[in-house]
Amino acid sequence: MEKNTGRHPRLRNVLNIIFMLGAIIGVAIYLLGDTTIGTIVILAAMSFKIVECSLRLIR
């Protein structure tokens, strides 16, 4: 298992948790309710993942 060796390991973990929760909630909304709102929630969650990946690449 790879360790978080970057400059911001805790921040990256928090951003990953926010992404995972947002993705799960977004898919649930998408499947059980309004597809438009579900898509918006998933896209918002993806923005957190993009920030996390940017931090990982910058190191």
PDB file with SEQRES, HELIX, SHEET and CRYST1 records, atoms N, CA, C and O in Angstrom:
SEQRES   1 A   59  MET GLU LYS ASN THR GLY ARG HIS PRO ARG LEU ARG ASN          
SEQRES   2 A   59  VAL LEU ASN ILE ILE PHE MET LEU GLY ALA ILE ILE GLY          
SEQRES   3 A   59  VAL ALA ILE TYR LEU LEU GLY ASP THR THR ILE GLY THR          
SEQRES   4 A   59  ILE VAL ILE LEU ALA ALA MET SER PHE LYS ILE VAL GLU          
SEQRES   5 A   59  CYS SER LEU ARG LEU ILE ARG                                  
HELIX    1 AA1 PRO A    9  LEU A   32  1                                  24    
HELIX    2 AA2 THR A   35  ILE A   58  1                                  24    
CRYST1    1.000    1.000    1.000  90.00  90.00  90.00 P 1           1          
ATOM      1  N   MET A   1       0.835  -1.177   0.000  1.00  0.00           N  
ATOM      2  CA  MET A   1       0.000   0.000   0.000  1.00  0.00           C  
ATOM      3  C   MET A   1       0.883   1.245   0.000  1.00  0.00           C  
ATOM      4  O   MET A   1       1.852   1.327   0.754  1.00  0.00           O  
ATOM      5  N   GLU A   2       0.546   2.199  -0.838  1.00  0.00           N  
ATOM      6  CA  GLU A   2       1.332   3.417  -0.968  1.00  0.00           C  
ATOM      7  C   GLU A   2       0.969   4.407   0.132  1.00  0.00           C  
ATOM      8  O   GLU A   2      -0.207   4.619   0.428  1.00  0.00           O  
ATOM      9  N   LYS A   3       1.986   5.008   0.730  1.00  0.00           N  
ATOM     10  CA  LYS A   3       1.748   6.027   1.753  1.00  0.00           C  
ATOM     11  C   LYS A   3       1.521   7.376   1.095  1.00  0.00           C  
ATOM     12  O   LYS A   3       1.966   7.613  -0.028  1.00  0.00           O  
ATOM     13  N   ASN A   4       0.826   8.257   1.800  1.00  0.00           N  
ATOM     14  CA  ASN A   4       0.677   9.637   1.345  1.00  0.00           C  
ATOM     15  C   ASN A   4       1.968  10.374   1.674  1.00  0.00           C  
ATOM     16  O   ASN A   4       2.181  10.768   2.820  1.00  0.00           O  
ATOM     17  N   THR A   5       2.820  10.561   0.691  1.00  0.00           N  
ATOM     18  CA  THR A   5       4.109  11.175   0.944  1.00  0.00           C  
ATOM     19  C   THR A   5       4.190  12.598   0.419  1.00  0.00           C  
ATOM     20  O   THR A   5       5.266  13.196   0.446  1.00  0.00           O  
ATOM     21  N   GLY A   6       3.106  13.150  -0.051  1.00  0.00           N  
ATOM     22  CA  GLY A   6       3.104  14.511  -0.569  1.00  0.00           C  
ATOM     23  C   GLY A   6       3.151  15.535   0.547  1.00  0.00           C  
ATOM     24  O   GLY A   6       3.328  15.203   1.719  1.00  0.00           O  
ATOM     25  N   ARG A   7       2.990  16.778   0.155  1.00  0.00           N  
ATOM     26  CA  ARG A   7       3.052  17.869   1.134  1.00  0.00           C  
ATOM     27  C   ARG A   7       1.772  17.999   1.944  1.00  0.00           C  
ATOM     28  O   ARG A   7       1.805  18.517   3.060  1.00  0.00           O  
ATOM     29  N   HIS A   8       0.665  17.550   1.418  1.00  0.00           N  
ATOM     30  CA  HIS A   8      -0.632  17.765   2.065  1.00  0.00           C  
ATOM     31  C   HIS A   8      -1.409  16.457   2.212  1.00  0.00           C  
ATOM     32  O   HIS A   8      -2.490  16.331   1.636  1.00  0.00           O  
ATOM     33  N   PRO A   9      -0.898  15.490   2.956  1.00  0.00           N  
ATOM     34  CA  PRO A   9      -1.611  14.202   3.013  1.00  0.00           C  
ATOM     35  C   PRO A   9      -2.980  14.285   3.691  1.00  0.00           C  
ATOM     36  O   PRO A   9      -3.924  13.635   3.241  1.00  0.00           O  
ATOM     37  N   ARG A  10      -3.105  15.070   4.761  1.00  0.00           N  
ATOM     38  CA  ARG A  10      -4.402  15.161   5.454  1.00  0.00           C  
ATOM     39  C   ARG A  10      -5.431  15.887   4.605  1.00  0.00           C  
ATOM     40  O   ARG A  10      -6.592  15.483   4.546  1.00  0.00           O  
ATOM     41  N   LEU A  11      -5.008  16.950   3.954  1.00  0.00           N  
ATOM     42  CA  LEU A  11      -5.916  17.690   3.074  1.00  0.00           C  
ATOM     43  C   LEU A  11      -6.387  16.807   1.933  1.00  0.00           C  
ATOM     44  O   LEU A  11      -7.563  16.830   1.570  1.00  0.00           O  
ATOM     45  N   ARG A  12      -5.474  16.029   1.368  1.00  0.00           N  
ATOM     46  CA  ARG A  12      -5.861  15.125   0.287  1.00  0.00           C  
ATOM     47  C   ARG A  12      -6.842  14.068   0.772  1.00  0.00           C  
ATOM     48  O   ARG A  12      -7.775  13.715   0.051  1.00  0.00           O  
ATOM     49  N   ASN A  13      -6.644  13.560   1.980  1.00  0.00           N  
ATOM     50  CA  ASN A  13      -7.575  12.566   2.525  1.00  0.00           C  
ATOM     51  C   ASN A  13      -8.956  13.170   2.737  1.00  0.00           C  
ATOM     52  O   ASN A  13      -9.967  12.534   2.440  1.00  0.00           O  
ATOM     53  N   VAL A  14      -9.003  14.396   3.250  1.00  0.00           N  
ATOM     54  CA  VAL A  14     -10.291  15.059   3.468  1.00  0.00           C  
ATOM     55  C   VAL A  14     -10.993  15.290   2.128  1.00  0.00           C  
ATOM     56  O   VAL A  14     -12.195  15.054   2.005  1.00  0.00           O  
ATOM     57  N   LEU A  15     -10.244  15.748   1.132  1.00  0.00           N  
ATOM     58  CA  LEU A  15     -10.835  15.972  -0.187  1.00  0.00           C  
ATOM     59  C   LEU A  15     -11.342  14.666  -0.794  1.00  0.00           C  
ATOM     60  O   LEU A  15     -12.384  14.657  -1.451  1.00  0.00           O  
ATOM     61  N   ASN A  16     -10.620  13.560  -0.584  1.00  0.00           N  
ATOM     62  CA  ASN A  16     -11.078  12.261  -1.083  1.00  0.00           C  
ATOM     63  C   ASN A  16     -12.360  11.816  -0.392  1.00  0.00           C  
ATOM     64  O   ASN A  16     -13.255  11.270  -1.037  1.00  0.00           O  
ATOM     65  N   ILE A  17     -12.454  12.042   0.905  1.00  0.00           N  
ATOM     66  CA  ILE A  17     -13.669  11.667   1.641  1.00  0.00           C  
ATOM     67  C   ILE A  17     -14.860  12.483   1.151  1.00  0.00           C  
ATOM     68  O   ILE A  17     -15.948  11.945   0.948  1.00  0.00           O  
ATOM     69  N   ILE A  18     -14.647  13.793   0.962  1.00  0.00           N  
ATOM     70  CA  ILE A  18     -15.726  14.636   0.442  1.00  0.00           C  
ATOM     71  C   ILE A  18     -16.155  14.151  -0.941  1.00  0.00           C  
ATOM     72  O   ILE A  18     -17.347  14.096  -1.242  1.00  0.00           O  
ATOM     73  N   PHE A  19     -15.186  13.802  -1.777  1.00  0.00           N  
ATOM     74  CA  PHE A  19     -15.502  13.299  -3.114  1.00  0.00           C  
ATOM     75  C   PHE A  19     -16.328  12.014  -3.040  1.00  0.00           C  
ATOM     76  O   PHE A  19     -17.347  11.886  -3.718  1.00  0.00           O  
ATOM     77  N   MET A  20     -15.886  11.070  -2.221  1.00  0.00           N  
ATOM     78  CA  MET A  20     -16.595   9.791  -2.142  1.00  0.00           C  
ATOM     79  C   MET A  20     -18.022   9.959  -1.624  1.00  0.00           C  
ATOM     80  O   MET A  20     -18.956   9.367  -2.165  1.00  0.00           O  
ATOM     81  N   LEU A  21     -18.186  10.760  -0.584  1.00  0.00           N  
ATOM     82  CA  LEU A  21     -19.536  10.996  -0.062  1.00  0.00           C  
ATOM     83  C   LEU A  21     -20.409  11.714  -1.085  1.00  0.00           C  
ATOM     84  O   LEU A  21     -21.576  11.369  -1.267  1.00  0.00           O  
ATOM     85  N   GLY A  22     -19.840  12.707  -1.746  1.00  0.00           N  
ATOM     86  CA  GLY A  22     -20.594  13.427  -2.767  1.00  0.00           C  
ATOM     87  C   GLY A  22     -20.988  12.542  -3.939  1.00  0.00           C  
ATOM     88  O   GLY A  22     -22.092  12.657  -4.470  1.00  0.00           O  
ATOM     89  N   ALA A  23     -20.081  11.659  -4.337  1.00  0.00           N  
ATOM     90  CA  ALA A  23     -20.395  10.765  -5.446  1.00  0.00           C  
ATOM     91  C   ALA A  23     -21.504   9.784  -5.073  1.00  0.00           C  
ATOM     92  O   ALA A  23     -22.403   9.526  -5.873  1.00  0.00           O  
ATOM     93  N   ILE A  24     -21.440   9.242  -3.865  1.00  0.00           N  
ATOM     94  CA  ILE A  24     -22.469   8.297  -3.420  1.00  0.00           C  
ATOM     95  C   ILE A  24     -23.826   8.996  -3.320  1.00  0.00           C  
ATOM     96  O   ILE A  24     -24.839   8.474  -3.786  1.00  0.00           O  
ATOM     97  N   ILE A  25     -23.834  10.166  -2.715  1.00  0.00           N  
ATOM     98  CA  ILE A  25     -25.086  10.916  -2.579  1.00  0.00           C  
ATOM     99  C   ILE A  25     -25.619  11.317  -3.956  1.00  0.00           C  
ATOM    100  O   ILE A  25     -26.821  11.232  -4.208  1.00  0.00           O  
ATOM    101  N   GLY A  26     -24.726  11.753  -4.844  1.00  0.00           N  
ATOM    102  CA  GLY A  26     -25.139  12.144  -6.190  1.00  0.00           C  
ATOM    103  C   GLY A  26     -25.748  10.999  -6.977  1.00  0.00           C  
ATOM    104  O   GLY A  26     -26.754  11.179  -7.663  1.00  0.00           O  
ATOM    105  N   VAL A  27     -25.143   9.817  -6.883  1.00  0.00           N  
ATOM    106  CA  VAL A  27     -25.698   8.656  -7.586  1.00  0.00           C  
ATOM    107  C   VAL A  27     -27.049   8.272  -6.996  1.00  0.00           C  
ATOM    108  O   VAL A  27     -27.970   7.915  -7.732  1.00  0.00           O  
ATOM    109  N   ALA A  28     -27.174   8.345  -5.670  1.00  0.00           N  
ATOM    110  CA  ALA A  28     -28.460   8.028  -5.040  1.00  0.00           C  
ATOM    111  C   ALA A  28     -29.539   9.000  -5.499  1.00  0.00           C  
ATOM    112  O   ALA A  28     -30.657   8.590  -5.812  1.00  0.00           O  
ATOM    113  N   ILE A  29     -29.208  10.278  -5.539  1.00  0.00           N  
ATOM    114  CA  ILE A  29     -30.188  11.268  -6.011  1.00  0.00           C  
ATOM    115  C   ILE A  29     -30.523  11.021  -7.475  1.00  0.00           C  
ATOM    116  O   ILE A  29     -31.683  11.102  -7.877  1.00  0.00           O  
ATOM    117  N   TYR A  30     -29.502  10.721  -8.264  1.00  0.00           N  
ATOM    118  CA  TYR A  30     -29.699  10.481  -9.694  1.00  0.00           C  
ATOM    119  C   TYR A  30     -30.637   9.291  -9.931  1.00  0.00           C  
ATOM    120  O   TYR A  30     -31.538   9.359 -10.767  1.00  0.00           O  
ATOM    121  N   LEU A  31     -30.417   8.204  -9.189  1.00  0.00           N  
ATOM    122  CA  LEU A  31     -31.202   6.988  -9.407  1.00  0.00           C  
ATOM    123  C   LEU A  31     -32.587   7.044  -8.767  1.00  0.00           C  
ATOM    124  O   LEU A  31     -33.542   6.483  -9.304  1.00  0.00           O  
ATOM    125  N   LEU A  32     -32.698   7.714  -7.630  1.00  0.00           N  
ATOM    126  CA  LEU A  32     -33.956   7.688  -6.890  1.00  0.00           C  
ATOM    127  C   LEU A  32     -34.823   8.920  -7.090  1.00  0.00           C  
ATOM    128  O   LEU A  32     -36.007   8.909  -6.753  1.00  0.00           O  
ATOM    129  N   GLY A  33     -34.247   9.971  -7.632  1.00  0.00           N  
ATOM    130  CA  GLY A  33     -35.017  11.205  -7.722  1.00  0.00           C  
ATOM    131  C   GLY A  33     -34.763  11.937  -9.015  1.00  0.00           C  
ATOM    132  O   GLY A  33     -34.960  11.401 -10.106  1.00  0.00           O  
ATOM    133  N   ASP A  34     -34.326  13.159  -8.878  1.00  0.00           N  
ATOM    134  CA  ASP A  34     -34.136  14.061 -10.007  1.00  0.00           C  
ATOM    135  C   ASP A  34     -32.769  13.845 -10.646  1.00  0.00           C  
ATOM    136  O   ASP A  34     -31.742  13.945  -9.975  1.00  0.00           O  
ATOM    137  N   THR A  35     -32.758  13.550 -11.938  1.00  0.00           N  
ATOM    138  CA  THR A  35     -31.490  13.291 -12.614  1.00  0.00           C  
ATOM    139  C   THR A  35     -30.651  14.555 -12.769  1.00  0.00           C  
ATOM    140  O   THR A  35     -29.422  14.483 -12.752  1.00  0.00           O  
ATOM    141  N   THR A  36     -31.292  15.707 -12.918  1.00  0.00           N  
ATOM    142  CA  THR A  36     -30.543  16.955 -13.084  1.00  0.00           C  
ATOM    143  C   THR A  36     -29.789  17.311 -11.808  1.00  0.00           C  
ATOM    144  O   THR A  36     -28.606  17.648 -11.861  1.00  0.00           O  
ATOM    145  N   ILE A  37     -30.451  17.240 -10.685  1.00  0.00           N  
ATOM    146  CA  ILE A  37     -29.802  17.558  -9.407  1.00  0.00           C  
ATOM    147  C   ILE A  37     -28.728  16.520  -9.098  1.00  0.00           C  
ATOM    148  O   ILE A  37     -27.660  16.870  -8.596  1.00  0.00           O  
ATOM    149  N   GLY A  38     -28.991  15.273  -9.385  1.00  0.00           N  
ATOM    150  CA  GLY A  38     -27.989  14.223  -9.180  1.00  0.00           C  
ATOM    151  C   GLY A  38     -26.733  14.467  -9.999  1.00  0.00           C  
ATOM    152  O   GLY A  38     -25.621  14.270  -9.510  1.00  0.00           O  
ATOM    153  N   THR A  39     -26.907  14.894 -11.237  1.00  0.00           N  
ATOM    154  CA  THR A  39     -25.767  15.201 -12.088  1.00  0.00           C  
ATOM    155  C   THR A  39     -24.974  16.378 -11.535  1.00  0.00           C  
ATOM    156  O   THR A  39     -23.743  16.359 -11.551  1.00  0.00           O  
ATOM    157  N   ILE A  40     -25.663  17.392 -11.050  1.00  0.00           N  
ATOM    158  CA  ILE A  40     -24.988  18.560 -10.484  1.00  0.00           C  
ATOM    159  C   ILE A  40     -24.189  18.169  -9.239  1.00  0.00           C  
ATOM    160  O   ILE A  40     -23.066  18.638  -9.052  1.00  0.00           O  
ATOM    161  N   VAL A  41     -24.755  17.322  -8.398  1.00  0.00           N  
ATOM    162  CA  VAL A  41     -24.052  16.886  -7.187  1.00  0.00           C  
ATOM    163  C   VAL A  41     -22.812  16.075  -7.559  1.00  0.00           C  
ATOM    164  O   VAL A  41     -21.758  16.245  -6.946  1.00  0.00           O  
ATOM    165  N   ILE A  42     -22.924  15.210  -8.541  1.00  0.00           N  
ATOM    166  CA  ILE A  42     -21.777  14.413  -8.982  1.00  0.00           C  
ATOM    167  C   ILE A  42     -20.687  15.314  -9.558  1.00  0.00           C  
ATOM    168  O   ILE A  42     -19.506  15.109  -9.276  1.00  0.00           O  
ATOM    169  N   LEU A  43     -21.063  16.301 -10.356  1.00  0.00           N  
ATOM    170  CA  LEU A  43     -20.072  17.226 -10.916  1.00  0.00           C  
ATOM    171  C   LEU A  43     -19.393  18.050  -9.823  1.00  0.00           C  
ATOM    172  O   LEU A  43     -18.193  18.316  -9.901  1.00  0.00           O  
ATOM    173  N   ALA A  44     -20.150  18.452  -8.813  1.00  0.00           N  
ATOM    174  CA  ALA A  44     -19.553  19.187  -7.694  1.00  0.00           C  
ATOM    175  C   ALA A  44     -18.561  18.296  -6.944  1.00  0.00           C  
ATOM    176  O   ALA A  44     -17.497  18.762  -6.536  1.00  0.00           O  
ATOM    177  N   ALA A  45     -18.904  17.019  -6.761  1.00  0.00           N  
ATOM    178  CA  ALA A  45     -17.993  16.091  -6.099  1.00  0.00           C  
ATOM    179  C   ALA A  45     -16.729  15.891  -6.934  1.00  0.00           C  
ATOM    180  O   ALA A  45     -15.635  15.757  -6.385  1.00  0.00           O  
ATOM    181  N   MET A  46     -16.875  15.871  -8.242  1.00  0.00           N  
ATOM    182  CA  MET A  46     -15.717  15.711  -9.110  1.00  0.00           C  
ATOM    183  C   MET A  46     -14.763  16.893  -9.003  1.00  0.00           C  
ATOM    184  O   MET A  46     -13.558  16.732  -9.195  1.00  0.00           O  
ATOM    185  N   SER A  47     -15.280  18.067  -8.703  1.00  0.00           N  
ATOM    186  CA  SER A  47     -14.393  19.227  -8.548  1.00  0.00           C  
ATOM    187  C   SER A  47     -13.449  19.029  -7.363  1.00  0.00           C  
ATOM    188  O   SER A  47     -12.297  19.461  -7.420  1.00  0.00           O  
ATOM    189  N   PHE A  48     -13.914  18.381  -6.287  1.00  0.00           N  
ATOM    190  CA  PHE A  48     -13.044  18.086  -5.164  1.00  0.00           C  
ATOM    191  C   PHE A  48     -11.961  17.083  -5.564  1.00  0.00           C  
ATOM    192  O   PHE A  48     -10.820  17.190  -5.114  1.00  0.00           O  
ATOM    193  N   LYS A  49     -12.309  16.122  -6.395  1.00  0.00           N  
ATOM    194  CA  LYS A  49     -11.328  15.144  -6.858  1.00  0.00           C  
ATOM    195  C   LYS A  49     -10.288  15.793  -7.759  1.00  0.00           C  
ATOM    196  O   LYS A  49      -9.115  15.425  -7.710  1.00  0.00           O  
ATOM    197  N   ILE A  50     -10.696  16.743  -8.573  1.00  0.00           N  
ATOM    198  CA  ILE A  50      -9.753  17.444  -9.437  1.00  0.00           C  
ATOM    199  C   ILE A  50      -8.752  18.225  -8.594  1.00  0.00           C  
ATOM    200  O   ILE A  50      -7.561  18.242  -8.907  1.00  0.00           O  
ATOM    201  N   VAL A  51      -9.222  18.871  -7.529  1.00  0.00           N  
ATOM    202  CA  VAL A  51      -8.318  19.601  -6.634  1.00  0.00           C  
ATOM    203  C   VAL A  51      -7.352  18.630  -5.972  1.00  0.00           C  
ATOM    204  O   VAL A  51      -6.160  18.923  -5.870  1.00  0.00           O  
ATOM    205  N   GLU A  52      -7.838  17.485  -5.522  1.00  0.00           N  
ATOM    206  CA  GLU A  52      -6.977  16.491  -4.881  1.00  0.00           C  
ATOM    207  C   GLU A  52      -5.924  15.977  -5.851  1.00  0.00           C  
ATOM    208  O   GLU A  52      -4.758  15.843  -5.480  1.00  0.00           O  
ATOM    209  N   CYS A  53      -6.310  15.690  -7.069  1.00  0.00           N  
ATOM    210  CA  CYS A  53      -5.346  15.214  -8.061  1.00  0.00           C  
ATOM    211  C   CYS A  53      -4.315  16.284  -8.386  1.00  0.00           C  
ATOM    212  O   CYS A  53      -3.146  15.970  -8.609  1.00  0.00           O  
ATOM    213  N   SER A  54      -4.732  17.530  -8.415  1.00  0.00           N  
ATOM    214  CA  SER A  54      -3.795  18.633  -8.667  1.00  0.00           C  
ATOM    215  C   SER A  54      -2.756  18.712  -7.545  1.00  0.00           C  
ATOM    216  O   SER A  54      -1.568  18.899  -7.808  1.00  0.00           O  
ATOM    217  N   LEU A  55      -3.203  18.572  -6.307  1.00  0.00           N  
ATOM    218  CA  LEU A  55      -2.251  18.574  -5.175  1.00  0.00           C  
ATOM    219  C   LEU A  55      -1.281  17.409  -5.274  1.00  0.00           C  
ATOM    220  O   LEU A  55      -0.101  17.554  -4.953  1.00  0.00           O  
ATOM    221  N   ARG A  56      -1.767  16.255  -5.715  1.00  0.00           N  
ATOM    222  CA  ARG A  56      -0.912  15.086  -5.843  1.00  0.00           C  
ATOM    223  C   ARG A  56       0.131  15.297  -6.942  1.00  0.00           C  
ATOM    224  O   ARG A  56       1.283  14.893  -6.786  1.00  0.00           O  
ATOM    225  N   LEU A  57      -0.259  15.921  -8.041  1.00  0.00           N  
ATOM    226  CA  LEU A  57       0.675  16.136  -9.139  1.00  0.00           C  
ATOM    227  C   LEU A  57       1.698  17.217  -8.821  1.00  0.00           C  
ATOM    228  O   LEU A  57       2.839  17.139  -9.278  1.00  0.00           O  
ATOM    229  N   ILE A  58       1.309  18.222  -8.047  1.00  0.00           N  
ATOM    230  CA  ILE A  58       2.231  19.319  -7.727  1.00  0.00           C  
ATOM    231  C   ILE A  58       3.330  18.840  -6.777  1.00  0.00           C  
ATOM    232  O   ILE A  58       4.491  19.210  -6.947  1.00  0.00           O  
ATOM    233  N   ARG A  59       2.983  18.034  -5.794  1.00  0.00           N  
ATOM    234  CA  ARG A  59       3.892  17.546  -4.759  1.00  0.00           C  
ATOM    235  C   ARG A  59       4.768  18.652  -4.286  1.00  0.00           C  
ATOM    236  O   ARG A  59       5.608  18.442  -3.411  1.00  0.00           O  
TER     237      ARG A  59                                                      
END                                                                             
